[in-house]
């Protein structure tokens, strides 16, 4: 996640070959399977958000996470008025028990958290070695502002070429967390439906990421797009990213040694509120009331739509 270390359902694939490969299904996570695939991180928010991350029993008891046969919900509390001198709004942060190197991850998501003050993210990192082990943000944004942004965060000496073949628009070329207030080397997605209320109005969609030894590629397809690859839309047991067309975000190793900048990584899904990014840009939102922290403290019902609805992860 920006300024720190970082549903629909997602899919993970391990490649048959290292490069330009067909990837075969290694893990398929849906419904109650989220409870065994992930561990709950009841930790202090590294991004200084106005949240309290709760453990698994608490998240279940308070309906902050719940599952049906084909749905997993992860949300923040939307009922409690907070004491401004007390703990933050209860929310959830989960981390996969497994780590991954070369792989494809496909996240089938029906709804992502929306609203002023929200900062949802789907990302990969190895927290114990952040930032030296790298970070890749697959889905991230704040305050319903703009479109999705995919970003790499690394230790020094990792750069992206200014000119790359991708549909998105680059932000900074340097991925170094010590520069630009840890903005990383981001790519803004071109379509409104990739994030926020527009994503949800369209019934969500798919985020997919391929990590190889020589590049990271990230794609997004809205639910009703006519060009969704059949192996993504129909959850095939094999996928071929080479047939998916131009990626939305492309991060090659041209000026970045991936072998030294990226460790095996966990998948992390979390929802924070305010904090380093959403808090610092809160006033740039349209019609967001009060200050970010006051909004979180006093407007509990404003977070009714602050939830992930995952169909699967593969």
Secondary structure by P-SEA (a helix, b strand, c coil): ccccccccbbbbbbbccccccccccccccccccccccbbbbcccccccccbbbbcaaaaaaaccccccccbbbbbcccccccccccccccbbbbbbccccccbbbbbbcccccccccbbbbbbccccccccccbbbbccccccccccccccccccccbbbbcccccccccccccccccccccccbbbbbcccccccaaaaaacbbbbbbbbcccbbbbbbbccccccccccccccccccccccccccccccccccccccccccbbbbbbbcccccccccccccccccccccaaaaaacccccccccbbbbcccc
